[in-house]
Amino acid sequence: MKILIKNGRVIDPATQFDAVCDVAIAAGRIIGIQKIAPDFAPNRVIDATGCVVAPGLVDLCVRLREPGHEHEGMLESEMAAAAAGGVTSVVCPPDTDPVLDEPGLVQMLKFRAQNLHQSRVFPLGALTRNLAGEVLTEMVQLTEAGCVGFSQAEVPLANTLVMQRALQYASTFGYTVWLRPQELYLGKGVAASGALATRLGLSGVPVAAETIALHTIFELMKTTGARVHLCRISSAAGLALVRRAKDEGLKVSCDVSIHSLHLTDHDIGYFDSRARLNPPLRQQRDRDALRAGLADGTVDALVSDHTPVDEDAKTLPFAEAEAGATGLELLLSLALKWGQDSGAGLTRALAVLTSAPAGVLGSALGTLQASIGRLADGGVADVCIFDPAAEWTVTADALRSQGKHTPFSGYALPGRVRATIFAGQVAFESAAAPSGTRPHEARRNA
């Protein structure tokens, strides 16, 4: 299909390009930005007047819930949520059931996602078999099957010797190890340690659970030369250690979740299980440090930490409720809100969702490395068109994800995705699509 996107504000954070112009798409590729061939004859014209035309978003932490947790999310529903949120590339952790520790499981997941044609799926392979922390997986075979890195997901790796061997092996082949820094025994609480957790009688997770794990990771990185991506940093002290590690030249990157960026432990309120999250919400000083770190580049990417949870698992006492919240469809709006509130601006808000997370994936993207997270002539046509002036209210009915629980329920947020183009095809259009689109197709995709 040939598509012409007209009159939009085209922003590519990777090149700092920002201009009102047209974008031409053909055969799944971008064939022109600003300068369109006069003989280009599109099958479809999208008038993006008043909208921003940006690269498709890249989300580094999305649980698709398949295989094994279909009662909480089906691949069809979560991929539809990704498209509705403007997300065209997702990285999924290996904590499915069964765990992604066999090439066949990885290939099956990628095959099913490709057939839906709504977003690219980049699986993380399990670092150890069954995430048990004892025996390393066959990383080479998993990489050949399509894994972009290796992770323990939410399972702390308690055995330091196993971690050292994993980092040594990964370093030998140039693989990235994705770790959420959490000390096993200190990290078993349900809320951040502090006055609020004490008052509510909730078991606490101290900041030391994160910093002790970070010290261990960084010392092993120094001896192995491995590349590590740190998932969902949650504290000011942890961020300071990451900043120091980067200054020392360690090959480390990190991300922060939309929840830690905007909320604090006070948002737990009176035991609101929608705020039962991993990592737990911390104090205001931590949130403020994370917001500043995202602005100055210490934090590389913003993630949705999308974890659909069903009704039965959430409507329980706070300490017994399953941790997690839906986030794919909130990612763009919460990034825009942060950009407005912090003064970081629109381009930086888009960078932490596009070029920066694509940079974390780096060479693991293979032939897509020059295309994902950016708008480039000849690159794949993954595009997010959104209205930055539109405002919407987060409700269960507004979410396409099978998971309806989020601590942002009831929030009025800026920015609404009007259309998502994936590999040159329209994967999503809102009912209030940009003028010039076909109304019957807007209704079909809404």
C-alpha positions in Angstrom: 0.0 0.0 0.0 1.1 3.6 -0.7 0.3 6.1 2.0 0.8 9.8 2.1 0.7 11.5 5.5 0.0 15.2 4.9 0.5 18.4 6.9 1.7 16.8 10.1 4.4 18.0 12.4 7.1 15.4 11.7 9.4 14.9 14.7 12.3 12.4 14.6 14.2 12.7 17.9 17.1 10.6 16.5 18.1 13.4 14.1 16.4 16.3 15.8 14.2 16.8 12.7 11.1 18.9 13.4 9.1 20.4 10.6 5.6 20.5 9.2 5.8 18.4 6.1 4.5 15.3 4.3 5.7 11.7 4.6 5.4 9.1 1.8 5.2 5.4 2.4 5.3 2.5 -0.1 6.0 -1.3 0.2 6.4 -1.0 4.0 9.1 1.6 3.8 9.4 5.4 4.1 10.3 6.6 0.7 10.1 10.4 1.3 10.1 12.9 4.1 9.4 16.6 3.1 10.6 16.0 -0.4 8.0 13.8 -2.1 8.4 12.6 -5.7 5.8 14.4 -7.9 4.7 11.2 -9.5 4.0 9.5 -6.2 0.4 8.2 -6.4 -0.9 7.1 -2.9 -3.7 4.6 -2.4 -4.4 6.4 0.9 -4.0 10.0 2.1 -4.0 10.8 5.8 -4.4 14.5 6.7 -2.4 14.9 9.9 -3.1 18.6 10.3 -2.7 19.6 14.0 -1.1 16.2 14.8 2.5 15.0 15.4 3.9 12.4 13.2 6.5 10.4 15.2 8.4 7.1 14.9 6.4 4.1 16.3 7.0 3.8 20.0 9.4 1.2 21.4 8.4 -0.3 24.8 11.1 -2.3 26.6 8.8 -4.0 29.2 5.5 -5.6 28.0 4.0 -8.8 29.3 1.8 -10.2 26.6 0.6 -12.9 29.0 1.0 -15.7 26.5 1.7 -18.5 26.9 0.3 -19.6 30.2 -1.6 -16.6 31.5 -4.4 -16.2 28.8 -7.0 -15.5 31.5 -5.1 -12.2 32.2 -4.3 -11.3 28.6 -4.5 -12.8 25.1 -1.9 -12.0 22.5 -4.7 -10.5 20.3 -5.9 -8.1 23.0 -2.5 -6.9 24.1 -1.2 -6.4 20.6 -4.3 -4.4 19.8 -3.6 -2.3 23.0 0.0 -1.8 21.7 -1.3 -0.5 18.3 -3.8 1.7 20.1 -1.0 3.2 22.1 1.2 3.9 19.1 3.6 1.2 20.2 5.1 -0.7 17.2 7.9 -2.6 19.0 7.7 -4.4 22.3 10.2 -6.3 24.4 8.6 -9.1 26.4 10.2 -10.7 29.5 10.6 -14.4 29.7 8.4 -15.1 32.7 5.7 -16.8 30.7 4.4 -20.3 31.5 6.3 -22.2 30.3 9.3 -19.9 30.6 11.0 -18.7 27.4 14.0 -20.9 27.8 13.6 -23.1 24.7 14.0 -21.9 21.0 10.7 -23.5 20.0 8.7 -21.4 22.5 10.4 -18.2 21.3 9.7 -19.0 17.6 6.1 -19.8 18.4 5.6 -16.5 20.1 7.2 -14.5 17.3 5.2 -16.4 14.7 1.9 -15.7 16.3 2.7 -12.0 16.8 3.8 -11.7 13.1 0.5 -13.1 12.0 -1.4 -10.4 13.9 0.7 -7.7 12.1 0.2 -5.0 14.8 3.5 -4.7 16.5 7.0 -6.2 16.5 7.7 -8.6 19.3 11.3 -8.9 20.6 11.4 -11.6 23.3 14.0 -11.8 26.1 15.2 -15.3 26.7 15.5 -16.7 30.2 19.0 -16.3 31.6 18.7 -19.5 33.6 16.6 -22.6 32.9 13.1 -22.1 34.2 14.4 -18.9 35.9 15.6 -21.1 38.7 18.9 -19.4 39.0 21.0 -22.6 38.7 21.8 -23.6 35.1 22.4 -21.2 32.2 20.2 -21.5 29.1 21.5 -22.1 25.6 21.9 -18.4 24.8 23.2 -18.9 21.3 20.3 -21.1 20.3 17.8 -18.6 21.9 19.4 -15.7 20.0 19.1 -17.6 16.7 15.4 -18.1 17.6 14.9 -14.4 18.0 15.8 -13.3 21.5 17.3 -9.8 21.9 18.8 -10.4 25.3 18.5 -12.5 28.5 16.7 -11.8 31.7 15.6 -13.3 35.0 12.4 -11.1 34.8 11.2 -10.6 38.4 13.2 -13.5 39.9 16.3 -12.3 41.7 19.5 -14.1 40.9 20.7 -15.0 44.4 23.7 -17.1 43.3 26.6 -14.6 42.6 28.7 -17.3 40.9 25.9 -18.1 38.5 25.5 -14.4 37.8 29.2 -14.1 37.1 29.2 -17.0 34.7 26.1 -15.6 33.0 27.8 -12.3 32.5 31.0 -13.9 31.3 29.1 -16.0 28.7 27.0 -13.1 27.5 30.1 -10.9 27.2 31.8 -13.5 25.0 29.1 -13.3 22.4 28.1 -9.7 22.8 24.7 -10.3 24.3 23.0 -7.9 26.7 21.8 -9.2 30.1 18.6 -7.5 31.4 18.4 -7.4 35.2 16.0 -5.8 37.7 18.2 -5.0 40.6 16.7 -6.6 43.7 18.3 -8.4 46.6 16.4 -11.6 47.2 15.7 -11.4 50.9 15.3 -7.7 51.3 13.0 -7.5 48.3 10.1 -9.7 49.6 7.9 -6.9 50.9 4.8 -5.4 49.2 5.4 -1.6 49.6 8.4 0.7 49.9 9.8 0.9 53.4 8.9 4.2 55.0 6.4 5.9 57.2 3.4 5.0 55.1 4.2 1.3 54.9 4.7 1.3 58.7 1.4 3.1 59.3 -0.5 0.7 57.0 1.2 -2.3 58.5 2.6 -3.4 55.1 5.9 -5.3 54.8 8.5 -3.0 53.4 11.1 -3.1 50.6 14.1 -0.9 51.6 16.1 1.1 49.1 19.0 -1.2 50.1 17.3 -4.0 48.2 18.1 -2.1 45.0 21.4 -0.6 45.9 23.0 -3.9 47.2 22.0 -5.6 44.0 23.4 -2.8 41.9 26.8 -2.9 43.7 27.0 -6.6 43.0 26.1 -6.2 39.3 28.6 -3.4 38.8 31.4 -5.2 40.4 30.8 -8.2 38.2 30.5 -6.0 35.1 34.0 -4.7 35.8 35.5 -8.1 35.9 33.5 -9.6 32.9 33.1 -6.6 30.6 29.4 -7.5 30.1 26.7 -5.2 28.8 23.8 -4.9 31.2 20.4 -3.2 31.0 18.9 -2.4 34.3 15.1 -2.7 34.4 12.9 -0.2 36.3 15.2 1.7 38.6 13.0 3.0 41.4 15.1 5.0 43.9 17.3 8.1 44.0 20.1 6.2 45.6 20.0 3.5 42.9 20.0 6.2 40.2 23.1 7.8 41.7 24.9 4.5 41.4 23.9 4.1 37.8 25.1 7.6 37.0 28.5 6.8 38.6 28.7 3.5 36.7 28.1 5.4 33.5 30.7 8.0 34.3 33.2 5.1 35.0 32.6 3.8 31.5 30.6 0.6 32.3 28.4 -0.6 29.5 25.2 0.0 31.4 21.8 1.4 30.5 18.5 1.6 32.5 14.9 2.4 32.3 12.1 3.6 34.6 8.4 2.8 34.6 5.6 5.2 34.0 4.4 4.4 37.6 7.7 5.3 39.3 7.9 8.5 37.2 4.5 9.9 38.2 3.4 8.2 41.5 4.6 7.9 45.1 3.8 5.5 47.9 1.0 7.9 49.0 -0.9 6.8 45.9 -1.5 3.5 47.7 -4.2 5.5 49.6 -6.3 3.2 51.7 -4.8 -0.1 50.4 -5.7 0.5 46.7 -4.5 -2.7 45.1 -4.2 -1.0 41.7 -1.0 0.5 43.2 0.4 -2.9 44.1 3.4 -2.8 41.8 6.9 -4.2 41.3 9.1 -2.3 42.0 6.9 -0.7 44.7 6.1 3.0 44.6 8.7 5.0 46.6 8.8 8.4 48.2 8.6 11.8 46.5 12.4 12.4 46.6 12.8 9.2 44.6 10.2 10.1 42.1 11.7 13.6 41.6 15.2 12.1 41.1 13.9 9.7 38.5 12.2 12.5 36.6 15.4 14.6 36.6 17.4 11.5 35.6 15.1 10.9 32.6 15.5 14.5 31.5 19.4 14.5 31.7 19.8 11.2 30.0 21.0 9.1 33.0 17.8 7.1 32.5 17.7 5.9 28.9 14.1 4.9 28.4 10.6 5.1 29.8 8.6 1.8 29.9 5.0 1.0 30.4 5.8 -2.1 32.6 2.6 -3.5 31.1 1.3 -6.3 33.2 -2.4 -7.2 32.7 -4.0 -8.6 35.9 -7.4 -10.2 36.0 -10.2 -9.1 38.3 -9.9 -12.0 40.8 -6.2 -11.4 41.3 -6.6 -7.7 41.9 -9.7 -7.5 44.1 -7.9 -8.9 47.1 -6.3 -7.3 50.2 -3.3 -5.2 49.2 -0.6 -7.6 50.3 -2.3 -10.6 48.7 -3.2 -8.9 45.3 -1.1 -9.7 42.3 1.4 -7.0 41.4 1.0 -5.3 38.0 -1.0 -2.8 36.0 -1.9 -2.2 32.4 0.2 0.5 30.7 0.6 0.2 27.0 -2.1 2.6 26.1 -1.0 5.1 28.8 2.7 5.2 27.8 2.6 8.1 25.3 0.2 10.3 27.3 2.3 9.9 30.5 5.5 10.7 28.6 3.9 13.8 27.2 2.6 14.8 30.7 6.2 14.4 32.1 7.6 16.4 29.2 5.1 19.2 30.0 5.5 19.1 33.8 9.3 18.9 33.8 10.0 21.3 31.0 11.9 18.6 29.2 9.8 19.3 26.1 8.1 17.3 23.4 11.2 16.0 21.6 12.8 14.6 24.7 9.5 13.0 25.7 9.4 11.3 22.4 13.1 10.4 22.5 12.7 8.2 25.6 10.0 6.3 23.8 11.7 5.9 20.4 15.4 6.4 19.6 16.6 5.9 23.1 15.0 2.5 23.8 16.0 1.5 20.2 19.5 2.4 21.2 19.3 0.1 24.2 18.4 -2.8 21.8 21.3 -1.8 19.5 22.8 -4.5 17.4 20.3 -7.1 18.7 17.8 -5.5 16.2 19.9 -6.8 13.3 18.9 -5.3 9.9 16.3 -3.2 11.7 18.8 -1.3 13.8 18.9 1.7 11.5 15.1 1.9 11.3 13.4 1.1 14.6 12.6 4.2 16.7 13.3 6.7 14.0 11.9 8.1 10.7 14.4 7.7 7.9 14.3 7.5 4.1 14.4 3.8 3.3 13.6 2.8 6.8 10.7 0.6 7.9 7.4 2.5 8.0 6.5 2.3 11.7 4.7 5.6 12.5 2.6 7.0 15.3 0.3 9.9 14.6 -1.1 11.6 17.6 -2.9 14.8 18.6 -0.9 16.4 21.4 -3.8 18.8 22.2 -6.4 16.1 22.7 -7.2 15.1 26.3 -8.8 11.8 27.4 -9.8 10.2 30.7 -8.5 6.8 31.7 -11.3 4.4 32.2 -11.7 0.6 31.8 -13.9 1.2 28.7 -11.2 3.3 27.1 -8.6 0.4 27.3 -8.3 -2.3 24.7 -6.1 -4.4 26.9 -7.7 -7.3 28.6 -6.3 -5.9 31.8 -8.3 -3.0 33.1 -6.5 -2.2 36.3 -4.2 0.9 36.5 -3.4 3.4 39.3 -4.1 6.1 36.7 -7.7 5.3 36.5 -9.8 8.5 36.4 -6.8 10.6 35.3 -7.2 13.2 32.5 -4.2 12.8 30.3 -2.8 14.7 27.3 -2.3 13.3 23.8 -4.4 10.8 21.9 -3.2 8.4 19.2 -5.1 9.0 16.0 -3.4 6.4 13.8 -0.6 3.8 14.0 1.1 2.5 10.9 3.0 -0.7 11.3 5.3 -1.9 8.5 3.5 0.3 6.0 0.0 -0.8 7.0 -2.6 1.0 9.1 -2.7 -1.1 12.3 -5.0 1.3 14.3 -7.2 4.3 13.8 -9.2 6.0 16.4 -12.9 6.9 15.8 -11.8 10.6 15.8 -9.3 9.8 13.0 -7.4 12.6 11.3 -9.5 14.3 8.5 -9.0 12.7 5.1 -9.0 9.1 6.4 -11.7 6.8 5.4 -14.6 6.8 8.0 -15.5 3.1 7.5 -11.9 2.0 8.2 -11.8 4.2 11.3 -14.9 2.5 12.6 -13.5 -0.9 11.7 -10.3 -0.4 13.6 -11.7 1.5 16.6 
